[in-house]
C-alpha cells in the first residue's frame, strides 16, 4: 500500500483476486468486436499499467507477458507482438511507481500517456519490420482516449480499497 | 569494485534482468513466428484458454442480434419469404438448365479425354469476428479442426472469393482475406482470357500487378479465378477493375480492383473442400521418381517438347 497525493485516507490492502478479476475484464473488453470503431483504448494495457504502478510486487512483467500472448493468439497477430509491448509497459510502470503517486491525477495521466503510446509504437515497429504499411494516425488515437480515462479508472479500481469513513475523536487520521 | 550489501527483503531477480529475459523471449517468439511459422502448436494450445473468453465476450452482441430477429415483425418475415420464393422460382429455369449443361459438359469432356472438372462442394460457416489488429485483414469463422477444416481451403460467399483459411484452431479457423497484403490470387480476365495474379493492398482494394502498360484491360472488367494454383477452383468471381493508371515511364500499368464478395462485411461464408493435388501423367511421374535430381530439367524439357508439338 502506498501513500498518494491529497489523500488523508489510508487504503485497505488490495485483494489479489480483484487484480486478477480486473485483468480478465480488461481482456474481455479487448475481445469485444470493436475493431471497426476508432479510438478504442487498449483496455488491457491500461489496466496492466495501473496495477504495475499501484502493486509492482504483484503485477509484473511475467503477467504482462502471459496476457500479451493471449492477445496475440486471439488477435491473429504475430506471436510476441502484444507480449513485447506489454512487458515494456509493465517495466515502465514499475519504474514510475515510486514517484507518480505523488502527483495529482491529471499529471499522473500525463505521465502514463507516453507508456500507452509506447504500446502502439512497439506494435507498429514490429509490424513495420514484418512488412506492413502505416495504419493511419487513428491508430494512435486509442492511447489519447485511454489517457483521458485514467482518473476515472483510478477511482473505479481503487473503490474496493476505500475504507468506510468513521470519524474518531481520538484518532485524527 | 563496489560491494553491495545483502538485500533485506527477498524480491526475486532484479527488474532489469527480468525485463531482458522477457524482451528476449518475445523477440525470439516474434522471429520464429514471422520467419519459420513453427509455432502453430503453441498457438493452438493457447487458444484453448482464450477461446472460451472470446466466446463469452461475443455473447452480448449475439444476444442483441438474436433478440432483434426475435422481435422482427411477422409481416416482414412473410414479405421476405415471398421475395425469396419469387427469386427461387426465377432461378429454377437457369438452375435446371445449368445442371443439364454440367452433365453435358462432363460427357463432352470425357469424349475429348480432358480431365473432368471438380464439382464445388463445401461447408457453410459463420463469421465470428474480424481481428482487432488493424494490420491483419483476417476474419475468424466458427469451423475448425473439429469440422475437418484444413489450412489452405478457399472461402467464398454468395458473390465470390472471400479468402483462404490460413490457420486452424480446434473450434475456429482464421481466414486471410484476399485484400490482405500477403494474399495473392491467380485470376483470369473474363473478357480477354488474360491470366494474371491479383494482390491485396491491405486497404480493402486489390491490385493487378505485372501487366504491361499496353495490356488489354478496361474499367469494369471482371476477374475470375484461373485455377492455375491448384487451390482455388477455376471460374469464381474475384474482383472488378475500377481504376487504371497507364504511365509510359513505367513498364507496368497500375490496375486497381475492388473485391466482389462482401469481404469486409459480417455474413455467412462457405469453406470449399480442398482440391486434390495435381498429379503428373503416369510416364512423367515414373521418370520423376526414378531420377529425382534431374526432375526440374526433365520436366522443363518435356514442356518445351509439348509446346513444339502443339
Interface residues (C-beta under 8 A of the other chain):
Chain A: X24 X27 X28 X29 X30 X31 X32 X33 X34 X35 X36 X57 X60 X61 X62 X64 X65 X68 X69 X70 X73 X74 X75 X76 X77 X78 X79 X80 X81 X83 X84 X87 X88 X91 X94 X95 X126 X127 X130 X131 X132 X133 X135 X136 X139
Chain B: X11 X15 X18 X19 X22 X23 X25 X26 X27 X28 X29 X30 X32 X33 X34 X39 X42 X43 X46 X47 X49 X50 X53 X54 X56 X57 X58 X60 X61 X129 X130 X131 X132 X133 X134 X135 X136 X138 X140 X167 X174 X181 X182 X202 X203
